Amino acid sequence: MAGLTLNIKKSEIIGFGFTPNPVTINGQVITPTSEIKFLGTWIQSDLKYTRQVDELCKKIRSSAARIRSEGKHFSYEDRRLLYFGWTQGILSANGLAILPCLPANELTNLQTSCNAAIRAIMGLPRFDKTSISKIRHNLKIPSVTNIRDRCLAEAAWKKHAGSFTPRLHGPSTRSQTNMLLLHPNQKGLLGKSISSKTDIAWNKLPLEIKKESSVRIAANQIKKHIYNF
């Protein structure tokens, strides 16, 4: 429909909820697969992000190794900057699209990989009993869940700020006063949709952030509210 020529060698077929039959185009057979890579994201037939998380963990651990090897002659402040560029940049690039959809165990796997990079910042051994959470807080580095919550909060503010219409008639309820939305239906796939999660994130925001009209100020307020540094 876009007028592009179909490249059969790069074409793949995947089924969601069923296994499609092989497709033959110009004598070349395209065999169905359970996962494909599209625009840097692994899409699986079971609608999970297992492969994507595994690849992210590999990239984050690779960045930790780079911080340890290439930053060994730098100060820890410089290695911290490398963390934000090489490690947190990877997470932020996958922020709103993937992080809100991940279960707790996959978020833990990502955090464990990030902890390896934090150890590299401080020059700590790869394995010991040091509390990385305390070090992360002292370095003012957000956790994986912090990044997820910030992405959702910023998306919620952009979606609803300025468009919330208070009720013109009837009593003023606490819900109206606090600019709360109706709680979304979270059954099945609806509970995993970004739209539902941003509505929930909007309800959790403080009232002063909801009323803020400046994008820059709202972003800073959201950052301080979620990171709590």
CORLINDA-V230702 format. One line per field, one symbol per residue. ss: DSSP state (H for helix, E for strand, L for the rest). Layout:
ss->???
This chain:
ss->LLLLLLLHHHLLLLLLLLLLLLEEELLEEELLLLEEEELLEEEELLLLLHHHHHHHHHHHHHHHHHHHHHLLLLLHHHHHHHHHHHHHHHHHHLHHHHHHHLLHHHHHHHHHHHHHHHHHHHLLLLLLLLLHHHHHHHLLLLLHHHHHHHHHHHHHHHHHLLLLLLLLLLLLLHHHHLLLLLLLLLLHHHHHLHHHHHHHHHHHLLHHHHHLLLHHHHHHHHHHHHHLL
